[in-house]
């Protein structure tokens, strides 16, 4: 159930602000529906990935804090525009921007795509290009899920991330080092999200 699918199969803007999908997602986000809590034990794959110096082509929102609010504010064609950028390092991402990378009166949530640090290609109208410093990302990948249950898959991974202690493995959260990001929730690969970390000082470990 990807952004591209929604854009091609549902009316613009209306798709996320009505119906049971949004209600279900918001209920889970706000801690509702505990009936499935701890009924299943799902393995979450976690790994640290080094990200080089790179650039980010992004479209900022106004007040959005999540994907649905963002689509309501700027429309659902952003993802398709990002997908068509030549030379991108990887697929488009949804991001929660740290304060040091936000502009005044812009949203926490944005969408973008990473490009090489020497990128000199075209920047779509209404988008901007910023630099991202090298950093480490702690990547969480949940189990495959039915596309209709993407809300539950996101919620389950968020619960794992909330309680995860990177200090156990010698890291600490480093949110100012880069955006926390999510990939499009595709059932076959599981929900994937990543948050910046950095090495702890040895004195802090022992």
Phi and psi in degrees as a GROMACS rama.xvg file:
@    title "Ramachandran Plot"
@    xaxis  label "Phi"
@    yaxis  label "Psi"
@TYPE xy
-91.1792  164.176  UNK-2
-57.9534  -37.7281  UNK-3
-61.4673  -39.8365  UNK-4
-62.8768  -46.7894  UNK-5
-59.6723  -44.8417  UNK-6
-60.7061  -35.4369  UNK-7
-85.8361  -18.6263  UNK-8
-120.378  -5.81428  UNK-9
-133.551  157.039  UNK-10
-62.645  145.036  UNK-11
-58.8243  136.773  UNK-12
72.0814  -42.8698  UNK-13
-66.5222  -24.3105  UNK-14
-61.1674  -30.2937  UNK-15
-105.405  -10.7205  UNK-16
-104.818  9.94595  UNK-17
-145.71  162.111  UNK-18
87.041  176.781  UNK-19
-74.1362  -21.7518  UNK-20
-62.8731  -50.3568  UNK-21
-65.4202  -43.4058  UNK-22
-59.6545  -42.8523  UNK-23
-63.5837  -45.2316  UNK-24
-62.2014  -46.7143  UNK-25
-67.2015  -35.413  UNK-26
-62.298  -44.2416  UNK-27
-66.7534  -39.3389  UNK-28
-63.682  -33.573  UNK-29
-90.8569  8.92228  UNK-30
90.7918  11.747  UNK-31
-80.1765  171.367  UNK-32
58.131  75.4793  UNK-33
-90.6599  6.46246  UNK-34
-63.6811  -27.5987  UNK-35
-96.252  3.94307  UNK-36
-63.4116  123.923  UNK-37
63.6887  16.1001  UNK-38
-83.027  -23.2086  UNK-39
-128.226  144.292  UNK-40
-107.411  109.085  UNK-41
-109.612  136.918  UNK-42
-78.5067  134.446  UNK-43
-113.842  125.95  UNK-44
-86.3337  129.501  UNK-45
-127.116  133.457  UNK-46
-149.612  154.049  UNK-47
-97.3399  129.843  UNK-48
-122.067  131.52  UNK-49
-83.9  127.369  UNK-50
-108.113  128.749  UNK-51
-77.8856  174.489  UNK-52
-59.3134  134.762  UNK-53
-156.991  178.884  UNK-54
-122.96  161.342  UNK-55
-131.878  122.757  UNK-56
-93.4015  120.845  UNK-57
-139.644  161.029  UNK-58
-122.943  117.549  UNK-59
-85.3898  153.011  UNK-60
-98.7362  -162.084  UNK-61
-106.873  -58.2585  UNK-62
-131.891  3.38052  UNK-63
-60.8409  137.917  UNK-64
-114.151  -7.06585  UNK-65
-151.322  177.427  UNK-66
-58.8063  -45.761  UNK-67
-67.0963  -43.6463  UNK-68
-61.7944  -38.6176  UNK-69
-63.2467  -46.4268  UNK-70
-62.1487  -35.3944  UNK-71
-66.702  -35.51  UNK-72
-78.0938  -45.1699  UNK-73
-113.918  -5.40482  UNK-74
94.3209  172.256  UNK-75
-106.529  12.726  UNK-76
-91.2195  -4.73775  UNK-77
-61.3354  -44.1491  UNK-78
-60.4986  -42.3763  UNK-79
-65.6853  -39.8013  UNK-80
-60.5585  -45.2921  UNK-81
-63.9643  -37.4599  UNK-82
-65.4399  -23.26  UNK-83
-94.1984  2.82025  UNK-84
-75.6907  120.884  UNK-85
-76.9155  140.334  UNK-86
89.6952  5.91488  UNK-87
-64.124  146.268  UNK-88
-71.3654  -37.5175  UNK-89
-151.702  -170.045  UNK-90
-74.3467  164.147  UNK-91
-60.4929  155.86  UNK-92
-134.476  150.889  UNK-93
-94.1626  141.401  UNK-94
-135.843  147.844  UNK-95
-105.593  111.845  UNK-96
-80.9244  133.727  UNK-97
-70.8227  160  UNK-98
-56.0908  -38.0692  UNK-99
-70.5349  -10.7828  UNK-100
-111.895  3.39186  UNK-101
-92.5798  153.126  UNK-102
-101.523  154.299  UNK-103
-54.6814  137.47  UNK-104
60.2861  35.9527  UNK-105
-122.841  162.362  UNK-106
-76.0928  157.444  UNK-107
-67.6806  -43.0302  UNK-108
-89.0699  137.8  UNK-109
-148.667  172.004  UNK-110
-125.736  146.532  UNK-111
-164.471  -176.296  UNK-112
-145.755  138.529  UNK-113
-83.9446  141.628  UNK-114
-131.054  162.668  UNK-115
-57.9733  156.353  UNK-116
-63.3453  -25.0618  UNK-117
-97.8013  19.9354  UNK-118
-60.9515  130.608  UNK-119
-129.108  17.8568  UNK-120
-76.5126  -173.229  UNK-121
-72.348  143.173  UNK-122
-108.506  118.877  UNK-123
-58.1099  149.96  UNK-124
-60.4567  133.193  UNK-125
88.6736  -5.21156  UNK-126
-103.599  168.312  UNK-127
-138.27  163.567  UNK-128
-118.875  124.666  UNK-129
-128.221  160.503  UNK-130
-92.1394  142.024  UNK-131
-120.24  131.453  UNK-132
-78.6551  160.439  UNK-133
-57.7867  143.866  UNK-134
-159.752  171.33  UNK-135
-107.155  138.196  UNK-136
-118.688  133.043  UNK-137
-92.94  111.492  UNK-138
-98.6784  129.369  UNK-139
-112.031  130.278  UNK-140
-130.186  118.188  UNK-141
-82.3803  -179.732  UNK-142
-77.0412  155.9  UNK-143
-54.7273  150.607  UNK-144
-144.535  162.979  UNK-145
-71.0114  136.617  UNK-146
-55.1995  -33.9516  UNK-147
-69.4233  -12.8059  UNK-148
-110.016  32.3055  UNK-149
-65.4583  -31.2535  UNK-150
-62.1066  -45.0373  UNK-151
-64.0412  -38.8766  UNK-152
-62.9047  -41.9194  UNK-153
-64.9745  -46.2992  UNK-154
-60.3982  -43.653  UNK-155
-62.3048  -41.6459  UNK-156
-68.7237  -38.1606  UNK-157
-59.772  -38.7775  UNK-158
-63.5392  -39.9759  UNK-159
-64.2396  -45.0817  UNK-160
-64.6538  -35.6565  UNK-161
-62.4879  -37.7895  UNK-162
-96.446  -4.35295  UNK-163
-71.2701  135.599  UNK-164
-111.522  95.7813  UNK-165
-65.3593  -20.4732  UNK-166
-59.9244  -28.0209  UNK-167
-59.2514  -30.5905  UNK-168
-107.617  15.5047  UNK-169
87.035  17.4539  UNK-170
-121.223  167.433  UNK-171
-138.974  154.8  UNK-172
-62.374  142.87  UNK-173
-139.287  63.1648  UNK-174
-59.3074  -27.8776  UNK-175
-75.7105  -8.6615  UNK-176
-77.6267  -14.5802  UNK-177
171.392  171.47  UNK-178
-70.431  141.603  UNK-179
-75.23  136.744  UNK-180
-136.427  159.99  UNK-181
-127.37  145.134  UNK-182
-92.4274  161.822  UNK-183
-56.196  130.917  UNK-184
-73.7214  97.1014  UNK-185
-107.249  123.666  UNK-186
-56.3014  -35.9662  UNK-187
-66.9276  -24.2488  UNK-188
-111.749  -3.29259  UNK-189
82.5031  159.499  UNK-190
-77.2127  136.975  UNK-191
-125.763  129.896  UNK-192
-142.753  153.32  UNK-193
-139.893  147.053  UNK-194
-135.73  138.642  UNK-195
-65.9396  144.083  UNK-196
-138.798  165.917  UNK-197
-143.338  161.588  UNK-198
-63.0302  140.392  UNK-199
-76.8848  149.387  UNK-200
-63.8504  137.652  UNK-201
-54.908  -34.8382  UNK-202
-65.1524  -27.1037  UNK-203
-77.7674  -24.5258  UNK-204
-79.34  -41.4239  UNK-205
